[in-house]
């Protein structure tokens, strides 16, 4: 599995990667991006199996990245790992093509519970 973790906080990217590893996904190849523009470039040029986006990033928001990728035909699971977990935000994410939304704070178990059905 090739996974892209996109967040403008390097510390948060490390936390997400650690949670993935603790959830049992330690064999995955993980790429990282620090802003929306970099995320979009990687997602459009690299073969990916999963994209994890922060909602608020510089250059392009995670929502903009999601919408652009879906408009371009991207079919891989794309979801958010963000502090924006309200019902309206979840609805907007789903309407825009998100496969899931994981709200911070999260645990390794949260990743397993959310990702297992999406990755089947």
N, C-alpha and C positions, 0 to 999 in steps of 0.2 A: 504494500500500500504506500502510495505517495500522498502526503498530506501537506497542505499549506496552512500555516498558522500566521494570521495577520493581526497585528496590534501595534499601535505606535509606542507602547511601553515595552521596552526590552525585558523588564522584570516580569510583566504579565505574560509575555511570550514564554518565558522560562517556566512560569507557574503552570501554564496550559500544557506545555510539553511534559513537565513532570507529572501532571495529573494523567495525561495519556499513558505514560509509561507505567504509572502505578495501577492504572485500570487494566493493564495487561497488554497494551499495544506497544510493547517495547521493540518489536521487529519492524516497525514502520519507518520509512524514510521521511523525515520532516524537514520541509523548507520553511523559511521565515520571511516575512515582509513587514516593513515598518510604517508604511503609509498606503493609502488607497491606490495611488498610481502605480507603485511598485507591485502591489498585490495583483492589480489588473494585468500588468505586463507579464508577470510570472504565470498567472492562470491562463493567459491566452497563448503562451509559448511552451509551457511544460505540460506533459501528461500528468494529470492529477486524479486521485480517487476520492478526495475529500478536501473541502476548503472550510476553515474555521475563521470567521471574521469578527473583528470588533465593530461595534456600531459606529462609534465616533473616531475617525482617523483623519489626519491632514490629507490634503490633495483631493481625495474622493472619500466620501463616507462609505462604510460597509454596505449600506443600502444601495448606494450608487453602483458599487462594484457588483453586488448581487444582480441588480437589474440589468446592467450591461452584459454580464456573463450569460444570464438567462436569455436576453434578447439575441445574443449571438449563438444560441443553441446549446450552451453548456448543460449537460445532463447529470453530472456528478452531484452527490449530495453537497449542499452548501448551507452552512448554518452560522448562527451567531453565538459567540461567547462574550457576554456583555453585561454591564450593570443595568441596562435598560430592559427590565423584565416585566413591565406593566402589561395588562391585557391589551390596550390599544397598540402597544409596540409589537406584541406577539402577533396580533392580527395583521398589522402592516407588513411584518416580516413574512408571514405566511402568504398574504396576497401578492407579495413581490416575488415569490418563488423559493423562499427559504425552506429547507428541509426540517429545521429544528431551531430552537433558541435555548441556550443554556445560560441561566442568569447567575451572576456572581453574587455571593460566594458559592463555590461549587466544590465537590469532592470527586475523587476518582470514581466512586460509585455512581455519581451523577453522570459522568461521561459514559460509563458502561450502560446504564439504563437508557440514556438518550440515543447513543450511537448504535447499539446492537440491532434494534429494529430497522434503522436507516441503512445499515450496511448489509442487510440480508438480501 
